[in-house]
Amino acid sequence: RVLCVESASGGVNKTDRSGGYYAVRALRLKGRGDDSPIRVHQIEAPDLAIEQLGDYDVVLLANVPDPSAETVGRLKKFVQRGGGLIVFAGDRVDADQYNDRFGKGADGLLPASIGKVASYVGDATGWAIGPVKSDHLLGGVVSRLPEKLLDTARFSKLTGVEPVSGSETILSVAETGAPLLLARD
C-alpha cells in the first residue's frame, strides 16, 4: 500500500506529467489492474494532513514543496513504526527547508542533506546512470536492464546531496559519481 503525495496541481496543463507520474506508473505494474500486489493511492500535498498514514506501507513525496513541521513529525513517527518513506526532490523542493524540517546527519530522517540543483552543460544529452555497485533490490533491477536502454536514460538537472553516515548510494551519475538514488534504514 503506497501513498503518493504530489504538489497541488494549481492549474497545471492536463498534458503535463505530475511529479509522481512515472513512479506511480511503475508501481501500478502494467496490465495487473486490481490483481496488482501494489496498491497506489494518489493525493495532493494539502490532503496529506487528513490521511491516516498507518493505512500505508510506504509514503512517497513527489516534488512536494513545503511539508509542514506537523506533517514531517507525522512522517517521522510513521518511519519509526516501520513505514517506508521515499522522497523525490524536484524544482519545487526548497533544500534548506527540507534540511531544517527533516533534520540533518544521523538524527535526520533523510539519507542525505539536500543541496543545490546542478544543470548539465556539455555536448551530450545529459548525465548517464553509472554502473550499479550496490546489492540493494533496486540496484539489482537496474543492473539487469539492457545497457542500451540504460544509456538512453539521461539527466539534465540533478539535485546535489551530501549522504549521511549509514546511507547507501544505490545509483549514481556515470560521469561524476554523484548520487542519484540513496537509501537508509
C-alpha positions in Angstrom: 0.0 0.0 0.0 1.7 3.1 -1.3 0.5 6.7 -0.7 1.8 9.0 -3.5 1.7 12.7 -2.4 2.2 15.3 -5.1 2.3 19.0 -5.3 -1.0 20.7 -5.7 -1.7 21.0 -9.4 -2.6 24.7 -9.4 -3.8 24.9 -12.9 -1.2 22.6 -14.5 -2.0 21.7 -18.1 -3.6 18.3 -18.3 -0.9 17.1 -20.7 1.9 17.9 -18.2 3.3 15.0 -16.2 2.9 15.4 -12.4 5.8 14.8 -10.0 4.9 11.3 -9.3 3.6 10.3 -12.7 6.3 7.8 -13.7 6.7 6.4 -10.1 3.0 5.7 -9.9 3.0 4.2 -13.4 5.9 1.9 -12.5 4.3 0.9 -9.2 1.0 0.0 -10.7 2.6 -2.8 -12.8 1.3 -2.6 -16.3 -1.6 -5.0 -17.0 -2.1 -6.2 -13.4 -5.1 -3.9 -12.6 -6.9 -5.0 -9.4 -4.7 -8.1 -9.2 -1.6 -5.9 -8.6 0.3 -6.7 -5.3 1.0 -3.0 -5.0 -1.9 -0.6 -4.3 -1.2 3.1 -5.1 -3.3 5.9 -3.8 -2.6 9.4 -5.1 -3.3 12.6 -3.3 -2.2 16.2 -3.4 0.0 17.6 -0.7 -2.7 19.6 1.1 -4.7 16.4 1.7 -1.8 14.7 3.5 -2.9 16.3 6.8 -6.2 14.2 6.8 -4.7 10.9 5.6 -4.2 8.0 8.0 -0.5 7.1 7.4 -1.0 3.8 9.3 -3.1 2.6 6.3 0.0 2.5 4.1 3.3 0.7 4.0 5.1 3.4 2.0 4.7 7.2 1.6 6.1 8.7 -1.5 6.6 12.5 -1.6 6.9 13.6 -5.2 8.3 17.1 -5.5 6.3 18.3 -2.5 7.4 21.9 -1.9 6.8 22.7 1.8 5.7 19.9 4.2 4.7 21.5 7.5 6.6 20.7 10.7 3.5 18.8 11.8 3.5 16.7 8.6 7.2 15.9 9.0 6.6 14.9 12.6 3.9 12.5 11.5 6.2 11.1 8.8 9.0 10.6 11.4 6.6 8.6 13.6 5.4 6.6 10.5 9.0 5.7 9.7 9.9 4.9 13.3 7.0 2.4 13.3 8.4 0.6 10.3 6.9 2.6 7.4 8.9 3.4 4.3 9.5 7.0 3.0 10.5 7.9 -0.5 11.3 11.5 -1.3 11.8 12.7 -4.9 13.3 16.1 -4.9 12.3 18.4 -7.8 12.1 22.0 -8.8 9.5 22.8 -6.1 11.6 21.4 -3.2 13.3 24.0 -1.0 16.6 22.3 0.1 17.1 24.5 3.2 13.6 23.9 4.4 13.8 20.2 3.9 17.1 20.0 5.7 15.7 22.1 8.6 12.4 20.1 8.9 13.6 16.6 8.2 16.8 17.1 10.2 20.4 16.6 9.2 23.0 13.9 9.8 22.5 10.7 11.7 19.5 12.1 13.6 17.7 13.3 10.4 15.1 11.3 8.5 16.6 11.5 5.0 19.7 9.6 3.8 21.3 12.9 2.8 21.3 16.6 3.2 19.9 18.2 0.1 22.0 20.7 -1.8 21.8 22.9 -4.8 20.4 21.9 -8.2 23.0 21.5 -11.0 22.2 21.7 -14.7 24.1 19.6 -17.3 26.4 21.6 -19.5 28.1 19.8 -22.4 27.7 18.3 -25.8 25.9 15.1 -24.9 22.2 14.9 -23.9 22.8 14.8 -20.2 24.3 12.7 -17.4 24.0 8.9 -17.6 23.4 6.3 -14.9 26.7 4.8 -13.7 27.5 1.2 -13.1 25.5 -0.3 -10.2 27.7 -1.0 -7.3 25.0 -1.8 -4.8 23.3 -5.1 -3.9 20.1 -3.2 -3.0 17.0 -4.6 -4.6 16.5 -1.5 -6.8 20.2 -1.7 -7.8 19.6 -5.3 -8.9 16.6 -4.3 -11.0 18.6 -1.6 -12.8 21.7 -3.8 -13.3 19.5 -6.3 -15.2 18.3 -3.7 -17.7 19.9 -3.8 -21.2 22.9 -1.4 -21.4 21.4 0.4 -24.5 18.2 1.1 -22.5 20.2 2.4 -19.5 22.2 4.6 -21.8 19.0 6.4 -23.1 18.1 7.5 -19.5 19.7 10.9 -19.2 19.5 13.6 -16.6 19.7 17.3 -17.5 19.3 18.5 -13.9 20.4 16.9 -10.6 19.7 17.8 -7.0 23.0 17.7 -5.2 23.1 15.7 -2.0 25.6 15.0 0.8 25.0 11.4 2.0 24.8 10.9 5.8 26.7 8.2 7.6 24.8 4.9 7.3 23.2 5.7 3.9 23.8 3.7 0.8 24.2 5.0 -2.8 22.1 2.8 -5.0 22.5 4.6 -8.3 25.0 7.3 -9.2 25.9 9.5 -12.2 28.4 7.8 -14.5 30.4 11.0 -15.3 30.8 12.3 -11.7 29.8 9.6 -9.3 27.2 12.0 -7.7 24.4 10.0 -6.0 21.1 9.6 -7.9 19.3 7.3 -5.5 20.1 6.7 -1.9 18.6 4.5 0.9 18.9 4.5 4.6 17.4 2.2 7.3 
